[in-house]
Amino acid sequence: MRPLHAGRMWRVTVSAVLAPGSERVRCLAGVLLYHPLLGGERSPGAAPRAHRLEAEHHRPGCRPPSPAGPLEKPTVGETLESRPRTVSRRYLSSLKNKLSSGAWRKSCQPGTCPGPGMQEPEEKRIVQELLETEQAYVARLHLLDQVFFQELLKEARSSKAFPEDVVRLIFSNISSIYQFHAQFFLPELQQRLDDWTTTPRIGDVIQKLAPFLKMYSEYVKNFERAIELLATWTDKSLPFQDVLTRIQNSEASGSLTLQHHMLEPVQRIPRYELLLKEYVQKLPAQAPDLADAQKALDMIFSAAQHSNTAITEMERLQELWEVYQRLGLEDDIVDPSNTLLREGPVLKISFRRSGPMERYLFLFNNMLLYCVPRVIQVGAHFQVRTRIDVAGMKVRELTDAEFPHSFLVSGKQRTLELQARSQEEMIAWMQAFQAAIDQIEKRNETFKAAVQSPEGDPQEQELQSEELGLRAPQWVRDKMVTMCMRCREPFNALKRRRHHCRACGYVVCARCSDYRAELKYDSNRPNRVCLDCYTFLTGNVLPEDKEDKRRGILEKGSVAGSEQSLMCSFLQLVGDKWGKSGPRGWCVIPRDDPLVLYVYAAPQDMRAHTSIPLLGYQVTTGSQADPRVFQLQQSGQLYTFKAETEELRGRWVKAMERAASGWSPRGPNDGDLSD
């Protein structure tokens, strides 16, 4: 026997079409674990016999397998002729097609079954079919409970080759199901059909017994585990395998495997629903059983839904357990009440490195696990780096030309800049995050309504400022700044290195971040913070000699300039005029200073390294060899710029010509040429 593989699983959905003119009924038959025991390859010629046996088993009027004598020893010829057949994918496909086409019931359609005397009513024929299939089903339950179950239990007690508990887990509550059908359901149906002339109804009988069908939920929920145990112990224990082989080769088993018989209870309730629905449709409009039959149908449907709910819950727990195994079964994350919403690889945009890094996310209904794949995947496949609660989480798309399809996940414990592989994948992730956030917020909307301010926007702005220290900030990337965002001194590799304030996310030098403050999002542990955040969080005021110096003429923050600018973008700085400033600069014409061009080394810098008063300058275009070049010229001063596109060069030329002529904006949106 080959071992079980989780990848070889299919969901079996049984579809059935009623008689012509009836509506389609789709019934979930259950979850079938397909593996070599349940669907291995058959030898040539085996398929027709297996199909014939199954068709005979379900045909009304067929003789059910006799429960007596299942252990009779077959002859050599019988053994060769009737080896156990497994339930293959080919057979299951054939069964599904037969159910869908109605071919499996053609033999009991009116006019096809010869009968003495006058034609019987359609509804009685359906009840007769229900009784006959119930008789065959009870015989199958007898085989499962009284033969397979009891013989395996007997062998376990005598040989001690395998545990009794394993046998009980495999058969679940099959004994209760068998007793219910053999002692209650079948006798009631038989009695009602015998008295059909005086009491032509079955709706009241099914109403009385339908609530007990909910016991199938336990069997269906345990079905996949039972099949796994069956496969494991068939390979592991020779006495276990011998008992199965002896019974499967008997006449009572019909040369079918135990797995095939175990599938019957999973399929039974959908067949009740199918037959009862047709019975209701065939009843005359004034039939006394119409109301009871319709109510019984609703109860059967409820029992089927109960089984489907059990299947869904079983699948959720199974999927959750597999995820926890891949994460190493850490105590602080294993919670059976969780629901996995989405998982998959993403790229983490680093604040210090130039390229993104491979990471893996598990998004649950209450938390996000930010993981790193293990190099040696023995046991756990991933290492959990950070756990971020969904409560208080925010997600939004980032507009970053360098990292397309990127989005921001901001939580109380940490803020992550992530990049998806495509726009569709980014949207799917953001929708999954938003669904989890909405679910948490809906749960807490009563508390949110109690603290909402009637003043609206001002209160919202105040709450955002109060989040300092309560939520992990979005860190400014190292390459976005060339100087400390507090003291405006340039960074260098030796004396002034980059650090991040853990409260606001600014890139600051060691001198400006030489403070410690407790942050609530980090369990009130002391963290490195800048002077401004230290003052806000602790309330301590430093002496005047340690406060910031007065701003110089170049200390106009480019962040404010780019948000409130007439024109801003990167430009290539051409020629020796720029010295050590580099070949590329972030250029801004601020709205509040419209006659001056500021050139920064990076967009987030707080101080420009060059400012050019544009009044009186002459703006000229470059040579025809490169139409993206333009120049500023005045009294021997010459500055050469190169834009990324001709369209961008045209907007810069227009903006500089207006500034050179002394033009100033009159309104908040007047003259804006930026993107």
C-alpha positions as CSV (number, residue, x, y, z in Angstrom):
1,M,0.0,0.0,0.0
2,R,1.2,3.5,-0.8
3,P,1.1,6.1,1.9
4,L,-1.6,8.8,2.0
5,H,-0.8,12.1,0.3
6,A,-2.7,15.2,1.3
7,G,-2.5,16.4,-2.3
8,R,-4.7,13.6,-3.6
9,M,-8.0,14.8,-2.2
10,W,-11.1,15.6,-4.1
11,R,-14.5,16.9,-3.0
12,V,-17.2,14.7,-4.4
13,T,-20.4,16.5,-5.2
14,V,-23.4,14.4,-6.2
15,S,-25.7,16.2,-8.7
16,A,-29.1,14.8,-9.5
17,V,-31.7,15.8,-12.0
18,L,-35.3,14.8,-11.3
19,A,-37.8,13.7,-13.9
20,P,-38.4,15.9,-17.0
21,G,-39.9,19.2,-16.0
22,S,-38.5,19.1,-12.4
23,E,-35.9,21.5,-11.1
24,R,-32.3,20.5,-10.6
25,V,-31.3,19.5,-7.1
26,R,-27.7,19.7,-6.1
27,C,-26.9,17.7,-3.0
28,L,-23.6,17.6,-1.3
29,A,-22.7,14.0,-0.8
30,G,-19.6,14.6,1.3
31,V,-15.9,14.8,1.3
32,L,-14.2,11.8,-0.2
33,L,-10.5,11.2,0.4
34,Y,-9.1,9.7,-2.7
35,H,-6.0,7.5,-2.5
36,P,-4.9,4.1,-3.5
37,L,-7.2,2.4,-1.1
38,L,-10.2,4.3,-2.3
39,G,-9.4,4.8,-5.9
40,G,-6.4,2.7,-7.0
41,E,-5.9,1.4,-10.5
42,R,-8.0,-1.6,-11.3
43,S,-6.9,-4.6,-13.4
44,P,-8.3,-4.7,-16.9
45,G,-11.9,-6.0,-16.9
46,A,-12.6,-5.0,-13.3
47,A,-14.5,-1.8,-14.1
48,P,-17.5,-3.4,-15.7
49,R,-18.1,-5.8,-12.8
50,A,-17.7,-3.0,-10.2
51,H,-20.2,-0.9,-12.1
52,R,-22.6,-3.8,-12.5
53,L,-22.5,-4.6,-8.8
54,E,-23.2,-1.0,-7.8
55,A,-26.0,-0.7,-10.3
56,E,-27.6,-3.9,-9.0
57,H,-27.2,-2.7,-5.4
58,H,-29.2,0.5,-6.1
59,R,-31.8,-1.0,-8.5
60,P,-35.3,-1.2,-6.9
61,G,-36.2,-4.7,-6.3
62,C,-32.7,-6.1,-6.1
63,R,-31.8,-8.5,-3.4
64,P,-29.8,-6.8,-0.7
65,P,-26.5,-8.5,0.3
66,S,-27.3,-11.1,3.0
67,P,-25.6,-10.2,6.3
68,A,-25.4,-13.9,7.0
69,G,-22.3,-15.8,6.1
70,P,-19.9,-12.9,5.3
71,L,-17.0,-15.0,6.5
72,E,-17.7,-18.0,4.4
73,K,-14.5,-19.1,2.7
74,P,-14.8,-18.6,-1.1
75,T,-13.4,-21.1,-3.6
76,V,-10.2,-20.4,-5.6
77,G,-12.2,-19.6,-8.7
78,E,-14.5,-17.2,-6.8
79,T,-11.4,-15.5,-5.3
80,L,-9.9,-14.9,-8.7
81,E,-13.2,-13.8,-10.1
82,S,-14.3,-11.5,-7.2
83,R,-11.3,-9.7,-6.0
84,P,-12.0,-6.5,-4.0
85,R,-12.7,-3.6,-6.3
86,T,-11.9,-0.1,-5.2
87,V,-13.9,3.1,-5.7
88,S,-12.0,4.7,-8.5
89,R,-12.3,8.2,-10.0
90,R,-13.6,6.7,-13.2
91,Y,-16.4,5.0,-11.3
92,L,-17.3,8.1,-9.2
93,S,-17.4,10.1,-12.4
94,S,-19.8,7.5,-13.9
95,L,-21.9,7.5,-10.8
96,K,-22.1,11.3,-10.9
97,N,-23.2,11.3,-14.5
98,K,-25.8,8.7,-13.9
99,L,-27.3,10.7,-11.0
100,S,-27.2,13.9,-13.1
101,S,-28.9,12.2,-16.1
102,G,-31.5,10.3,-14.1
103,A,-30.4,7.1,-15.7
104,W,-30.0,5.4,-12.3
105,R,-33.8,5.6,-11.8
106,K,-35.0,4.7,-15.3
107,S,-35.9,1.2,-14.2
108,C,-38.5,2.6,-11.8
109,Q,-40.1,5.2,-14.1
110,P,-43.8,4.6,-14.9
111,G,-44.3,2.2,-17.7
112,T,-40.8,0.6,-17.4
113,C,-41.6,-1.8,-14.5
114,P,-44.2,-4.4,-15.4
115,G,-46.8,-4.9,-12.8
116,P,-50.0,-6.9,-12.6
117,G,-53.3,-5.1,-13.0
118,M,-53.8,-1.4,-13.0
119,Q,-51.1,1.2,-13.0
120,E,-50.0,2.3,-9.5
121,P,-49.9,6.0,-8.5
122,E,-46.6,7.8,-9.1
123,E,-46.3,8.7,-5.4
124,K,-46.7,5.1,-4.3
125,R,-44.0,4.0,-6.7
126,I,-41.6,6.6,-5.2
127,V,-42.4,5.3,-1.7
128,Q,-41.8,1.8,-2.9
129,E,-38.4,2.8,-4.2
130,L,-37.6,4.6,-0.9
131,L,-38.4,1.4,1.0
132,E,-36.4,-0.9,-1.3
133,T,-33.3,1.4,-1.2
134,E,-33.7,1.6,2.6
135,Q,-33.6,-2.2,2.8
136,A,-30.4,-2.3,0.8
137,Y,-29.0,0.5,2.9
138,V,-29.7,-1.3,6.1
139,A,-28.0,-4.4,4.8
140,R,-24.9,-2.2,4.0
141,L,-25.1,-0.8,7.6
142,H,-25.3,-4.3,9.0
143,L,-22.2,-5.2,7.0
144,L,-20.3,-2.2,8.4
145,D,-21.4,-2.5,12.0
146,Q,-22.0,-6.2,12.7
147,V,-19.3,-7.6,10.4
148,F,-16.4,-5.2,9.7
149,F,-16.6,-3.3,13.0
150,Q,-17.2,-6.4,15.2
151,E,-14.6,-8.6,13.5
152,L,-11.9,-5.9,13.7
153,L,-12.8,-5.3,17.3
154,K,-12.6,-9.0,18.0
155,E,-9.2,-9.3,16.4
156,A,-7.9,-6.2,18.3
157,R,-8.9,-7.8,21.6
158,S,-7.4,-11.2,20.9
159,S,-4.2,-10.4,19.0
160,K,-3.4,-7.0,20.5
161,A,-1.9,-6.2,17.1
162,F,-3.7,-2.9,16.8
163,P,-5.5,-0.7,19.4
164,E,-9.3,-1.0,20.0
165,D,-9.5,2.8,20.0
166,V,-8.3,2.9,16.4
167,V,-11.2,0.6,15.3
168,R,-13.7,2.7,17.2
169,L,-12.4,5.9,15.6
170,I,-12.6,4.4,12.1
171,F,-16.3,3.5,12.5
172,S,-17.3,6.5,14.6
173,N,-21.0,6.3,15.5
174,I,-22.0,3.7,12.8
175,S,-23.6,1.5,15.5
176,S,-26.1,4.3,16.4
177,I,-26.9,4.9,12.7
178,Y,-27.4,1.2,12.1
179,Q,-29.7,0.8,15.1
180,F,-31.8,3.8,14.2
181,H,-32.4,2.6,10.6
182,A,-32.8,-1.1,11.4
183,Q,-35.1,-0.7,14.4
184,F,-37.0,2.5,13.7
185,F,-36.8,4.0,10.2
186,L,-37.1,0.9,8.1
187,P,-39.9,-0.7,10.1
188,E,-41.9,2.5,10.0
189,L,-41.6,2.7,6.3
190,Q,-42.5,-0.9,5.8
191,Q,-45.6,-0.6,8.0
192,R,-46.8,2.5,6.2
193,L,-46.4,0.9,2.8
194,D,-48.3,-2.2,3.9
195,D,-51.2,0.1,5.1
196,W,-51.0,2.4,2.0
197,T,-54.6,1.7,1.0
198,T,-56.0,3.1,4.3
199,T,-53.1,5.5,5.1
200,P,-51.5,6.8,1.9
201,R,-48.9,9.1,3.5
202,I,-45.3,9.1,4.7
203,G,-44.8,12.8,5.6
204,D,-45.7,12.3,9.2
205,V,-43.4,9.3,9.6
206,I,-40.4,11.2,8.2
207,Q,-41.2,14.3,10.3
208,K,-41.1,12.2,13.4
209,L,-37.7,10.6,12.6
210,A,-35.9,13.3,10.6
211,P,-34.4,15.1,13.6
212,F,-32.4,11.9,14.4
213,L,-30.6,12.2,11.0
214,K,-28.5,15.0,12.5
215,M,-26.4,12.2,14.0
216,Y,-24.8,11.9,10.5
217,S,-22.9,15.1,11.2
218,E,-20.5,13.2,13.6
219,Y,-20.0,10.4,11.0
220,V,-19.4,12.9,8.1
221,K,-17.0,15.0,10.2
222,N,-15.0,12.0,11.1
223,F,-15.0,10.4,7.6
224,E,-11.7,11.8,6.4
225,R,-9.9,11.0,9.6
226,A,-11.3,7.5,9.4
227,I,-10.0,6.9,5.9
228,E,-6.6,8.1,7.0
229,L,-6.5,5.7,9.9
230,L,-7.8,2.9,7.7
231,A,-5.0,3.4,5.2
232,T,-2.3,3.7,8.0
233,W,-3.2,0.6,9.8
234,T,-3.8,-1.4,6.6
235,D,-0.1,-0.8,5.8
236,K,1.1,-1.1,9.4
237,S,-0.7,-4.2,10.7
238,L,-0.9,-7.5,8.9
239,P,-3.7,-9.0,11.1
240,F,-5.7,-5.8,10.4
241,Q,-5.2,-6.2,6.6
242,D,-6.1,-10.0,6.8
243,V,-9.4,-9.3,8.4
244,L,-10.3,-6.7,5.8
245,T,-9.3,-8.9,2.9
246,R,-11.3,-11.9,4.2
247,I,-14.5,-9.8,4.6
248,Q,-14.0,-7.9,1.3
249,N,-13.7,-11.2,-0.6
250,S,-17.0,-12.5,0.8
251,E,-20.3,-12.5,-1.1
252,A,-21.9,-10.1,1.4
253,S,-19.3,-7.4,0.6
254,G,-20.0,-7.7,-3.1
255,S,-16.3,-7.6,-3.9
256,L,-16.2,-4.0,-2.8
257,T,-13.7,-2.4,-0.3
258,L,-14.5,-1.2,3.2
259,Q,-13.9,2.4,2.0
260,H,-16.7,1.9,-0.6
261,H,-19.2,0.7,2.0
262,M,-18.2,3.6,4.4
263,L,-19.1,6.1,1.7
264,E,-22.8,5.0,1.8
265,P,-23.8,6.9,4.9
266,V,-22.2,10.0,3.5
267,Q,-24.4,9.8,0.5
268,R,-27.6,8.7,2.1
269,I,-29.2,12.0,3.3
270,P,-28.9,13.6,-0.2
271,R,-30.8,10.6,-1.6
272,Y,-33.6,11.0,0.9
273,E,-33.9,14.6,-0.2
274,L,-33.9,13.6,-3.8
275,L,-36.7,11.0,-3.4
276,L,-38.8,13.1,-1.1
277,K,-38.6,16.1,-3.3
278,E,-39.9,14.1,-6.3
279,Y,-42.6,12.6,-4.0
280,V,-43.8,16.1,-3.1
281,Q,-43.9,17.0,-6.8
282,K,-45.9,14.0,-7.8
283,L,-48.6,14.5,-5.1
284,P,-51.9,15.9,-6.3
285,A,-52.7,19.4,-5.2
286,Q,-55.4,18.2,-2.8
287,A,-53.4,15.3,-1.4
288,P,-53.8,15.0,2.4
289,D,-50.0,14.3,2.7
290,L,-48.9,17.4,0.8
291,A,-48.4,19.7,3.9
292,D,-46.7,17.0,6.0
293,A,-44.5,15.9,3.1
294,Q,-43.3,19.5,2.4
295,K,-42.5,20.0,6.1
296,A,-40.6,16.7,6.1
297,L,-38.7,17.8,3.1
298,D,-37.6,21.0,4.9
299,M,-36.5,18.9,7.8
300,I,-34.4,16.6,5.6
301,F,-32.9,19.7,4.0
302,S,-32.0,21.0,7.5
303,A,-30.3,17.7,8.3
304,A,-28.3,17.9,5.1
305,Q,-27.3,21.4,5.9
306,H,-26.3,20.3,9.4
307,S,-23.9,17.7,7.7
308,N,-22.6,20.3,5.3
309,T,-21.8,22.6,8.3
310,A,-20.0,19.8,10.0
311,I,-18.0,19.3,6.8
312,T,-17.1,23.0,6.5
313,E,-16.0,23.1,10.2
314,M,-13.9,19.9,9.7
315,E,-12.2,21.4,6.7
316,R,-11.5,24.7,8.5
317,L,-9.9,22.9,11.5
318,Q,-7.9,20.6,9.2
319,E,-6.6,23.6,7.2
320,L,-5.8,25.5,10.4
321,W,-3.9,22.5,11.9
322,E,-1.8,22.2,8.7
323,V,-1.0,25.9,8.9
324,Y,0.0,25.6,12.6
325,Q,2.2,22.6,11.8
326,R,4.0,24.7,9.1
327,L,4.5,27.4,11.7
328,G,6.0,25.1,14.3
329,L,2.9,24.8,16.6
330,E,3.9,27.8,18.8
331,D,1.7,28.1,21.8
332,D,0.9,31.8,21.5
333,I,-0.6,31.4,18.0
334,V,-2.4,28.0,18.1
335,D,-6.1,28.8,18.5
336,P,-8.8,26.6,17.0
337,S,-11.2,29.5,16.9
338,N,-9.1,31.3,14.3
339,T,-10.0,31.4,10.6
340,L,-7.3,31.6,7.9
341,L,-8.3,34.3,5.4
342,R,-5.3,34.4,3.1
343,E,-1.7,33.3,2.9
344,G,1.0,33.8,0.4
345,P,4.4,35.2,-0.5
346,V,5.1,39.0,-0.7
347,L,8.1,41.3,-1.0
348,K,9.1,43.4,2.0
349,I,10.4,46.8,1.1
350,S,13.4,47.4,3.3
351,F,14.2,50.8,4.9
352,R,17.9,50.2,4.6
353,R,18.5,47.8,1.7
354,S,18.0,48.8,-1.9
355,G,16.1,45.7,-2.9
356,P,13.0,44.0,-1.4
357,M,13.2,40.8,0.5
358,E,11.1,37.6,0.2
359,R,8.6,37.2,3.1
360,Y,5.4,35.1,3.7
361,L,2.1,36.3,5.3
362,F,-0.6,34.4,7.1
363,L,-3.7,36.6,7.6
364,F,-6.2,35.3,10.1
365,N,-9.4,36.9,11.3
366,N,-7.7,38.4,14.3
367,M,-4.0,38.6,13.5
368,L,-1.3,38.9,10.8
369,L,1.7,36.6,11.0
370,Y,4.8,38.1,9.2
371,C,7.1,35.2,8.5
372,V,10.4,34.3,7.0
373,P,10.8,30.9,5.1
374,R,13.3,28.6,6.8
375,V,16.3,27.5,4.8
376,I,16.2,24.0,6.2
377,Q,12.5,23.0,6.4
378,V,12.6,20.3,9.0
379,G,9.5,20.5,11.1
380,A,8.4,24.1,10.8
381,H,8.6,25.7,7.3
382,F,8.4,29.3,8.5
383,Q,9.7,31.4,11.3
384,V,7.3,34.0,12.8
385,R,9.0,37.4,12.9
386,T,6.1,39.6,13.9
387,R,2.6,39.2,15.0
388,I,0.3,42.2,14.3
389,D,-3.2,42.4,15.7
390,V,-6.0,43.1,13.2
391,A,-7.7,45.3,15.8
392,G,-6.5,48.9,15.1
393,M,-4.9,47.9,11.8
394,K,-4.9,50.2,8.7
395,V,-4.1,49.4,5.1
396,R,-3.6,51.6,2.1
397,E,-2.0,51.6,-1.3
398,L,1.4,53.3,-1.8
399,T,2.2,55.4,-4.9
400,D,5.8,54.5,-5.4
401,A,7.3,54.5,-8.9
402,E,10.3,52.4,-7.7
403,F,8.1,49.7,-6.1
404,P,4.9,49.2,-8.1
405,H,2.0,47.3,-6.6
406,S,3.1,48.2,-3.1
407,F,0.8,48.8,-0.1
408,L,1.2,49.7,3.6
409,V,0.0,47.7,6.5
410,S,0.1,49.7,9.7
411,G,-0.6,47.9,13.0
412,K,-0.1,48.6,16.7
413,Q,2.9,46.4,16.9
414,R,4.6,47.2,13.5
415,T,4.2,48.9,10.2
416,L,5.1,47.1,7.0
417,E,5.7,48.3,3.4
418,L,4.9,45.3,1.2
419,Q,5.0,44.7,-2.6
420,A,2.8,42.3,-4.5
421,R,3.8,40.6,-7.7
422,S,0.9,42.2,-9.7
423,Q,-1.8,44.8,-9.4
424,E,-4.4,42.0,-9.0
425,E,-2.5,40.4,-6.2
426,M,-2.1,43.7,-4.4
427,I,-5.9,44.3,-4.7
428,A,-6.7,40.8,-3.4
429,W,-4.4,41.3,-0.4
430,M,-5.9,44.7,0.4
431,Q,-9.4,43.4,0.2
432,A,-8.5,40.5,2.5
433,F,-7.0,42.9,5.0
434,Q,-10.0,45.3,4.8
435,A,-12.5,42.4,5.3
436,A,-10.7,41.4,8.5
437,I,-10.5,45.0,9.7
438,D,-14.2,45.5,8.9
439,Q,-15.2,42.4,10.8
440,I,-13.3,43.5,13.9
441,E,-14.7,47.0,13.7
442,K,-18.2,45.7,13.2
443,R,-17.8,43.7,16.4
444,N,-16.7,46.8,18.3
445,E,-19.0,49.3,16.6
446,T,-21.1,49.8,19.8
447,F,-18.0,51.0,21.6
448,K,-16.9,53.1,18.7
449,A,-20.2,54.9,18.6
450,A,-20.0,55.7,22.3
451,V,-16.7,57.6,21.9
452,Q,-17.2,59.2,18.5
453,S,-17.1,63.0,18.6
454,P,-20.0,65.0,17.1
455,E,-17.6,67.6,15.8
456,G,-16.2,65.2,13.1
457,D,-13.0,66.2,11.4
458,P,-11.3,68.2,14.2
459,Q,-11.7,65.3,16.6
460,E,-10.3,62.9,14.0
461,Q,-7.2,65.0,13.5
462,E,-6.7,65.2,17.2
463,L,-6.9,61.4,17.5
464,Q,-4.3,61.0,14.8
465,S,-1.8,63.1,16.7
466,E,-2.5,61.2,19.8
467,E,-1.5,57.9,18.1
468,L,2.2,58.8,18.7
469,G,3.6,55.9,20.7
470,L,0.4,53.8,20.4
471,R,1.0,52.5,16.9
472,A,4.1,51.5,15.1
473,P,5.1,54.3,12.6
474,Q,5.9,54.0,9.0
475,W,9.6,54.4,8.8
476,V,11.2,56.8,6.3
477,R,13.6,54.9,4.0
478,D,17.2,55.6,4.4
479,K,17.9,56.5,0.8
480,M,15.1,59.1,0.9
481,V,17.1,61.5,3.0
482,T,20.7,62.7,3.0
483,M,20.6,64.6,6.3
484,C,19.1,64.3,9.7
485,M,15.4,65.2,9.6
486,R,15.7,67.1,13.0
487,C,19.0,69.0,13.0
488,R,19.5,69.0,9.2
489,E,23.1,68.0,9.4
490,P,24.3,65.7,6.5
491,F,24.9,62.0,7.2
492,N,28.2,60.3,6.7
493,A,29.5,56.8,7.3
494,L,31.9,57.7,10.1
495,K,30.6,60.5,12.3
496,R,26.9,60.9,11.6
497,R,25.1,57.7,10.9
498,R,21.4,57.1,10.3
499,H,18.9,56.0,13.0
500,H,15.2,55.7,13.1
501,C,12.9,57.3,15.7
502,R,10.7,54.4,16.9
503,A,7.8,56.8,17.6
504,C,7.5,58.9,14.4
505,G,9.7,56.9,12.0
506,Y,12.0,59.9,11.0
507,V,15.6,59.2,10.0
508,V,17.7,61.1,12.5
509,C,21.3,61.2,13.7
510,A,22.6,59.7,16.9
511,R,22.7,63.1,18.7
512,C,19.0,63.8,17.8
513,S,17.9,60.4,18.8
514,D,19.8,60.1,22.1
515,Y,16.6,59.8,24.1
516,R,14.5,56.9,25.5
517,A,10.7,56.8,25.9
518,E,8.3,54.0,26.7
519,L,6.1,53.1,23.7
520,K,2.7,51.4,24.3
521,Y,2.8,49.5,21.0
522,D,6.0,47.8,22.2
523,S,4.6,46.8,25.6
524,N,5.8,50.0,27.2
525,R,9.5,49.1,26.7
526,P,11.9,52.0,26.4
527,N,12.8,52.8,22.7
528,R,15.1,55.2,20.9
529,V,13.1,58.4,20.0
530,C,13.9,61.8,18.7
531,L,13.8,65.0,20.7
532,D,10.4,66.1,19.5
533,C,8.8,62.7,20.3
534,Y,10.6,62.5,23.6
535,T,9.1,65.9,24.7
536,F,5.6,64.9,23.5
537,L,5.6,61.4,25.1
538,T,7.3,62.3,28.4
539,G,6.4,66.0,28.9
540,N,10.0,66.8,29.8
541,V,11.4,70.1,28.4
542,L,15.1,70.3,27.7
543,P,17.2,73.4,28.4
544,E,17.4,76.1,25.8
545,D,20.9,75.3,24.8
546,K,19.8,71.8,23.7
547,E,16.9,73.0,21.7
548,D,16.9,73.4,17.9
549,K,18.8,76.3,16.5
550,R,17.0,78.9,14.4
551,R,16.4,77.8,10.8
552,G,18.8,78.9,8.1
553,I,17.9,80.2,4.7
554,L,18.2,76.6,3.2
555,E,16.2,74.9,5.9
556,K,12.9,74.6,4.1
557,G,11.7,71.0,4.4
558,S,11.2,69.3,1.0
559,V,8.3,67.3,2.4
560,A,6.2,70.4,2.9
561,G,7.6,71.8,-0.4
562,S,6.5,68.8,-2.4
563,E,3.0,68.8,-0.9
564,Q,2.5,72.5,-1.4
565,S,4.5,73.2,-4.5
566,L,4.0,74.8,-7.9
567,M,6.4,72.3,-9.4
568,C,8.5,69.4,-8.1
569,S,10.3,66.4,-9.5
570,F,13.7,64.8,-9.9
571,L,16.0,66.5,-12.4
572,Q,19.4,65.4,-13.6
573,L,22.0,68.1,-12.7
574,V,24.4,68.4,-15.7
575,G,27.9,70.0,-15.6
576,D,30.6,70.9,-13.1
577,K,28.5,73.7,-11.6
578,W,26.9,71.4,-9.1
579,G,30.1,70.1,-7.6
580,K,29.7,67.3,-5.1
581,S,25.9,67.5,-5.0
582,G,25.6,64.5,-7.4
583,P,24.0,63.9,-10.8
584,R,20.4,64.0,-9.6
585,G,18.5,66.3,-7.4
586,W,15.0,66.8,-6.0
587,C,13.9,70.2,-7.3
588,V,11.0,72.2,-5.8
589,I,9.4,75.6,-6.5
590,P,7.3,76.1,-3.3
591,R,3.9,77.7,-3.4
592,D,4.8,80.0,-0.4
593,D,8.1,81.0,-2.1
594,P,7.2,80.9,-5.8
595,L,10.3,82.9,-7.1
596,V,12.9,80.5,-5.7
597,L,14.1,77.0,-6.9
598,Y,15.2,74.7,-4.1
599,V,17.4,71.7,-4.9
600,Y,17.5,68.8,-2.4
601,A,19.6,65.6,-2.4
602,A,16.5,63.5,-1.5
603,P,12.7,64.2,-1.3
604,Q,12.6,63.9,2.5
605,D,15.5,66.2,3.3
606,M,14.8,69.0,5.7
607,R,17.4,71.4,4.2
608,A,18.2,72.2,0.6
609,H,21.9,72.3,-0.5
610,T,21.2,74.9,-3.2
611,S,18.6,77.7,-3.7
612,I,18.3,79.7,-6.9
613,P,16.3,83.0,-7.0
614,L,14.7,82.7,-10.4
615,L,13.7,86.4,-10.9
616,G,15.5,87.8,-14.0
617,Y,16.9,84.4,-15.2
618,Q,16.5,83.5,-18.9
619,V,15.2,80.0,-19.6
620,T,16.5,78.3,-22.7
621,T,16.1,74.8,-24.2
622,G,19.0,72.6,-24.9
623,S,20.4,71.3,-28.1
624,Q,18.4,69.3,-30.6
625,A,20.6,66.2,-29.8
626,D,18.7,65.9,-26.5
627,P,15.4,67.7,-26.3
628,R,15.0,66.9,-22.5
629,V,17.8,69.4,-21.6
630,F,17.1,73.1,-20.5
631,Q,19.2,75.8,-18.9
632,L,19.0,78.8,-16.6
633,Q,21.3,81.7,-17.5
634,Q,22.0,85.2,-16.0
635,S,25.1,87.3,-15.7
636,G,27.5,84.5,-16.3
637,Q,25.6,82.1,-14.1
638,L,24.6,78.9,-16.0
639,Y,22.7,76.0,-14.6
640,T,21.9,73.0,-16.8
641,F,19.1,70.5,-16.1
642,K,17.9,67.3,-17.8
643,A,14.3,66.0,-17.3
644,E,13.3,62.4,-17.6
645,T,10.8,63.2,-20.4
646,E,10.1,66.0,-22.9
647,E,6.7,66.6,-21.4
648,L,8.3,67.0,-17.9
649,R,10.9,69.4,-19.4
650,G,8.1,71.5,-20.9
651,R,6.3,71.9,-17.6
652,W,9.6,72.9,-15.9
653,V,10.4,75.5,-18.6
654,K,6.9,77.0,-18.2
655,A,7.2,77.1,-14.4
656,M,10.6,78.7,-14.4
657,E,9.6,81.3,-17.1
658,R,6.7,82.4,-14.9
659,A,9.0,82.7,-11.8
660,A,11.6,84.6,-13.8
661,S,9.0,87.1,-14.8
662,G,7.9,87.7,-11.2
663,W,4.5,85.8,-11.4
664,S,3.0,84.6,-8.1
665,P,-0.2,82.4,-7.5
666,R,-3.3,84.2,-6.4
667,G,-5.3,81.1,-5.2
668,P,-4.5,77.7,-3.6
669,N,-4.7,75.9,-6.9
670,D,-3.5,78.6,-9.2
671,G,-0.6,77.8,-11.4
672,D,0.0,74.2,-10.1
673,L,2.1,72.3,-12.7
674,S,3.1,69.4,-10.5
675,D,1.7,65.9,-11.0
